[in-house]
Amino acid sequence: MAAVPQRSPLRYPGGKTWLVPHIREWLRGGCRLLAEPFAGGAIVSLTAVMDGLAERAVMVEIDRDVAAFWRAALDHGDELIERLLAFDVSRENVERIERTPPATVVDHGFRTLVLNRTRRGGVLAPGASLTKHGENGNGVGSRWYPDTLATRLREIVAHRDRLAFFEGDGVGMLEALAQQPGARLFVDPPYTAAGGKRAGSRLYAHSEVSHRRIFEALAGGTADFLLTYDHSDEVLALAREHDFNVAAVEMKNGHHARIDELVITRGRLFN
Ligand SMILES: C[S@@+](CC[C@H](N)C(=O)[O-])C[C@H]1O[C@@H](n2cnc3c(N)ncnc32)[C@H](O)[C@@H]1O
């Protein structure tokens, strides 16, 4: 399996790095537009554009803090990089940033980046706590790698003409783009149904979406899509009802337990 470079500066609960080899296979041959209506760390959009698998990508995210990060990265990337390289990651400085209401989009985007990289598990949802001991006992800054993050941001700046970001509802965007020929949709919604393993409501500030609306929009459209979910009976029933193809992909979660993630497509993806 080819190496999977980390492209996103955000650590994302439910992040999809494990899926990248399958995404490359899905997008083989390239496409004009890749859409990611629940962007989060936007790993798939970044990979598709940077690996030359999509001419352009459009990302949508409803969370204000995450949205501010993407707006800052795409519209004020150089300033964000300067801020990041100058930051002294002490607990006091992180707590000051957490308390101070951001005045500009760069302040806000930088605040998101700092909290994302210093809170336990990268969780931005209200109530998440700061890392206490951090990796190897290095404290609050144990996941703050300024040079690496600056490199990732520079790559984003270099590709920004091909990356579009919108703050808003991904379901509405999905309904519109599902009708567009030549578009491909990577759909990774927050998942909260009973029995699902990813506790969406704890991880994301926005975790309520209509899963049925997502399935109906995809079934009624012509665009190719790849939809991922935690393994659950509700999702399997929706996939069956809409006659979609389901593959269970085994992955390890943060605690090295094996869990199944569902990869749902219109036709057969894996043999
Ligand atoms: C499972 S995560 C996506 C993770 C992403 N694939 C990655 O690899 O980083 C789901 C994301 O959808 C966002 N979200 C929730 N409801 C949304 C909505 N109605 N429209 C757009 N984004 C939404 C959440 O804030 C969260 O960032």
The ligand as an ORCA input file, in Angstrom:
! r2SCAN-3c Opt
* xyz 0 1
  C     -17.358     12.563     10.574
  S     -16.881     14.256     10.553
  C     -15.975     14.410      9.043
  C     -14.534     14.000      9.189
  C     -13.739     14.182      7.897
  N     -14.154     13.245      6.883
  C     -12.241     14.033      8.125
  O     -11.638     13.067      7.625
  O     -11.669     14.865      8.818
  C     -18.401     15.064     10.271
  C     -18.312     16.586     10.150
  O     -19.574     17.091      9.693
  C     -19.818     18.350     10.313
  N     -21.272     18.617     10.215
  C     -22.263     18.220     11.031
  N     -23.473     18.585     10.535
  C     -23.230     19.218      9.362
  C     -24.070     19.814      8.356
  N     -25.398     19.805      8.449
  N     -23.465     20.362      7.294
  C     -22.112     20.377      7.150
  N     -21.263     19.827      8.063
  C     -21.821     19.254      9.149
  C     -19.300     18.165     11.726
  O     -19.039     19.428     12.318
  C     -18.021     17.340     11.441
  O     -16.939     18.215     11.211
*
